[in-house]
Amino acid sequence: MRTVYVNGNYLPETEATVSIFDRGFLMADGVYEVTSVLGGKLIDFEGHAVRLARSLKELDMRAPVDKDDLLAIHRELVRLNDIDEGLIYLQITRGSDGDRDFVFPPEDTEPTIVMFTQNKPGLADNPAAKKGAKIISIEDIRWGRRDIKTVQLLYPSMGKMMAKKAGADDAWMIEDGFVTEGTSNNAYIVKGNRIITRALSNDILHGITRAAVLRLAREAQMEVEERNFTIEEARAADEAFTTSASAFVMPVVEIDGIALGDGTPGHVARRLREIYLEESLKKAV
């Protein structure tokens, strides 16, 4: 049985409770982060902590713990649950003042913080990365502040189910003809030796893995172009891939039934995955 963290306490998962009036439950008024664990150490923790602080600030939400305490809690959950490879999920909501109202509760209302682990042996050596992902394109109908990592994940969840129903692995979302991002990842295409991905804005999540991968790509003398690209461009690309905290760099081999290249993971995606894992492990805490 897992040990989880709820509002300052480490508890068996069966004893963990949150108020039915919590605004995360009633209003999706909360933010989250997911940090990978490899070799018992946290990957890109600093980036996740910085983005969490930004998400909280954008929603005028108070942080219940500081960064040092957050790191200590992460490490303790890794220890208590004996996680070698896996994930730590963190969620902070605006809490509850004991009732439901659209208006924010009083400023002194305590935020809710919950954290739990997911044990995933073989996370780094994921067989899916060797095979590559098949994706479909769907309309992007989410709210306009996708740069805030909120718990409003209904449409991304529906998108993954649309992909599953179509016999694919995931979906890329399209707005005004241009790819925004995947349901839970940032999206990239490769044409020639150039990596193309949408520039940062309110339209997409500012991926922590995205930032690291693009930095590593430039250091490896790969050309990076940050701009909008169409779904038609994507279907005609030499290769494609996604990045996320839980899948790292995932090659894409098919878009809307059209194979990219020879239909196998491309060289750029495979190399970036290799470099990212190697460098991340060196800096893991």
Phi, psi and omega in degrees: 000136180287149166262129181242171181241126179223113173048050175093356183238140171266123188223153167299143185302331181287346181255001183277130180222153175225146182302143175292346178266005180298135185290340173295322179284318186276326190234004190054034184269072183197165178233164182211166172216153174232123180245131178279153176238124175231131182059030180076009181239156185274133180264127175057035182302316183303315179298319179293322180294319179294317180293323177301314179299321179294316179300315179299316181297318181296334180256009182053045182248140184276140175280127182282340179219157177272176188296321180297316178294322179299316178298316180298320179294316177304311182296322180293322177294322175300316182292311184297328183258005176051053182271120173264311173229128181172204186225151169240122179261132179235133176224133175237130177240171180286358175085205184211139172251019172093011177201181180247129178203144176293328179290141179301148176291170179307150185299335181273006176295130182289129174295158173261133175232127176230146177217142175211160181258158170229118181280120184225078176302140181082014182302317182287326183258052185291120179303331180298329181289334178281332181271324183090155184260146172257132182234160172240165176253140179224160179292141177267110182240024180282172177290170191278350182253066182283350177286343176268126185275076182272169180274012177281082189244019182296311183292317173304321178296317177297322179298319178295325178289325174300318179296315181300317180297329181273003180080019180249179183260332185197178180227145169256139182264141187240132177227123183055034177088350183253144177289130173269291179195177175280177182295331179212034184197163173271150188247144182218149168235160178233127177230119187067235177254016187254128174268127182241128177212152182297139179289157179293140177191187174290350186281340183223161174287138178277085188298135177289317177294324177304310182300317181293316182294318179294322176297315180294324178297315179294321178296331178273013178066027173272146180274130181239131177236117180262105181199164174293144172225149184275164177292331177294319175301318182297317181294335181262006183288161176287322176201173179207165177197170175233162173229145176198165182292332185263335181249356178062248175247118183245115178297145173249128185247351181206136177232120180052041177083358181258122181287141176263133182057231179265013176083012177238162180307132184281165183297317183297312181297316181297318181292318180295322177298315180299312181295316183299312181297318180298311183288322181295321179295326179295326185259002184297146180242000000 
